[in-house]
Amino acid sequence: MRGWRRFAAALLPLTACAPPALAAGDIERASLDREAVLAASSAAVGNVPGDYPMRDRQGREVRLSDFRGQPLLVNFIFTACFEVCPNSTAALRKSVDAMRRRFGSNQFRVVSIGFDQPTDTPAALRSFAAQRRISDTNWEFLSPRGEDVPALARDFGFQYLATPTGFDHTLQVSILDAQGRLRRQVVGDAFSADLLGEPLRQLIAGRLVGDSVRLTDLIERVRILCSVYDPATGEYRVSYARYFEIAGGITFVAGMLWFALNEWRISRAARRQLPN
């Protein structure tokens, strides 16, 4: 039941948002099917979204491939929304701040895409971010071309529908790995640090041992793996129990290797003593 409430919260009608041109008789028809939304969101996991050109808040052209090399959080908003999008963005900001404090300020990036075109211009997104007081250098707001929005939404499993009060749309954060593949969907309007942090923590830790075996990367990986979410504070903290678990695991593996090596030496010495 708890999971259904969380999913239902992801599809709240945006009653306080600027209305598009829809007849009053379309009110009942302008609603997304919850089962279809959940299915589309889930089916997108594993996709590598298309590399469509978009503009950042300064009007410069960027693509999603420009964000590869680190895990990426992606969500969709529309700037004419007065309640749901601002509130969900504020919740996402709170979680991002908490994760940055523990994982590091440069370990992952965030992108918010304005899907209401042509309204969600770079200037509108710049104003939206400023009103939310988002100055994170690793959080960008992007404006896609109007003709690309349907395909971009499909790639992310994001659904939206114009209503007399704005848009009925999926509230979700898509988590992409460093290669740009969609690995997890977090659906709901809370975007809490515990739901986002666990898959993100694993992706960051895995990236740190990709092509590099530097000691500093291994130490950083252990530090991140030994981070746990504290629901009482809404923050991540160090878990010394996990440090002991990792140390115990390393000790066990080292002990088994020593035992195997010792047995091999004994067996080799015994074979040498056998008569020819």
Secondary structure as UniProt FT lines:
FT   HELIX           2..9
FT   TURN            10..11
FT   TURN            15..16
FT   HELIX           24..26
FT   TURN            27..29
FT   HELIX           34..43
FT   TURN            44..46
FT   STRAND          54..55
FT   TURN            57..58
FT   STRAND          61..62
FT   HELIX           64..67
FT   TURN            68..69
FT   STRAND          72..77
FT   TURN            79..80
FT   HELIX           84..103
FT   TURN            105..106
FT   STRAND          109..114
FT   TURN            117..119
FT   HELIX           122..131
FT   TURN            132..133
FT   TURN            137..138
FT   STRAND          139..144
FT   HELIX           146..148
FT   HELIX           149..156
FT   STRAND          160..163
FT   TURN            164..165
FT   STRAND          166..169
FT   STRAND          172..176
FT   TURN            178..179
FT   STRAND          182..187
FT   HELIX           193..207
FT   TURN            208..209
FT   HELIX           215..225
FT   STRAND          227..230
FT   TURN            231..234
FT   STRAND          235..238
FT   HELIX           240..273
//
